[in-house]
Amino acid sequence: MRSGSEDLAADLLRQVAGRPVYIHLDCDVLEPGCVPTDFSVPGGLTLARLGQAFEALATLSVVGLEVAEFQARWAPGGAEASTDGLLAALAPLLDAVRARTQPT
């Protein structure tokens, strides 16, 4: 996939090609400082780019979602991490799944 944020959504949709999708987010792929993780490597996805990716994936049939490698604290015994940014990035996907599963 190309690194430009304008291409990420199109690349994902092309790769998935309309098939049902199970999403596994390993938070280690995010830019350091977005959320606490055991491993961090500069050059990862920002929460904004993650949100764009999830907006695109929300148009598909999502059969499952898993979030891994999110730590509750920035350091052992340190300050608690906020989930606000991560949940905002996940919102388009969660809203779409919720809308599809609501009784009509």
C-alpha positions in Angstrom: 0.0 0.0 0.0 1.1 3.5 -0.6 1.8 5.7 2.4 -0.4 8.7 1.4 -3.5 9.0 3.5 -5.6 9.8 0.4 -4.6 6.4 -1.0 -5.1 4.3 2.1 -8.9 4.0 1.9 -8.9 3.2 -1.8 -6.1 0.6 -1.4 -8.0 -1.1 1.4 -11.3 -1.2 -0.6 -9.4 -2.5 -3.7 -7.7 -5.3 -1.7 -10.8 -6.4 0.1 -12.9 -6.2 -3.1 -16.3 -6.1 -1.4 -15.7 -9.3 0.5 -16.8 -9.6 4.2 -13.9 -8.5 6.4 -12.6 -9.3 9.9 -10.5 -6.5 11.2 -7.5 -7.0 13.5 -5.9 -3.8 14.8 -2.6 -4.2 16.4 -1.9 -0.8 18.1 1.8 -1.3 17.6 1.3 -0.1 14.0 0.2 3.3 15.2 2.6 6.3 15.4 4.4 6.4 18.8 2.5 8.5 21.3 -1.0 7.8 19.8 -1.7 5.1 22.4 0.5 3.2 24.8 1.9 0.0 23.4 4.8 -2.4 24.2 6.5 -1.6 20.9 6.7 1.6 19.0 8.3 2.4 15.7 8.2 5.9 14.1 6.3 6.2 10.8 3.1 4.4 11.9 -0.5 5.3 11.2 -1.9 8.4 12.9 -5.3 8.1 14.5 -6.6 10.4 11.8 -5.4 7.9 9.1 -6.7 5.0 11.0 -10.1 6.8 11.2 -10.0 7.2 7.4 -9.3 3.6 6.9 -12.2 2.6 9.2 -14.5 4.9 7.4 -13.7 3.0 4.2 -14.0 -0.4 5.8 -17.3 0.6 7.4 -18.9 0.5 3.9 -18.2 -3.3 3.8 -19.7 -6.2 5.7 -17.6 -6.3 8.8 -17.9 -9.7 10.5 -15.6 -9.0 13.5 -13.2 -6.5 15.1 -10.3 -7.2 17.4 -8.0 -4.6 19.0 -4.6 -5.8 20.4 -1.5 -4.3 22.0 -3.3 -1.4 23.7 -1.8 -0.8 27.1 -3.9 0.7 29.9 -1.0 2.9 31.1 1.8 4.9 29.5 4.3 3.2 31.8 4.1 0.6 34.6 2.5 2.4 37.5 2.1 5.6 35.4 -0.8 7.6 34.2 -3.8 5.9 32.7 -4.1 6.2 29.0 -7.2 7.8 27.5 -9.1 5.7 25.0 -10.8 8.8 23.5 -8.6 9.1 20.4 -8.7 5.4 19.6 -12.5 5.3 20.1 -12.9 8.3 17.8 -10.9 6.6 15.1 -13.0 3.4 15.6 -16.3 5.3 15.6 -17.2 5.1 11.9 -16.7 1.4 11.9 -18.5 0.8 15.2 -21.4 3.1 14.1 -21.8 1.2 10.8 -21.8 -2.2 12.6 -24.3 -1.0 15.2 -26.6 0.4 12.5 -26.5 -2.9 10.6 -27.3 -5.0 13.7 -30.2 -2.8 15.1 -33.6 -4.3 14.7 -35.8 -2.6 12.1 
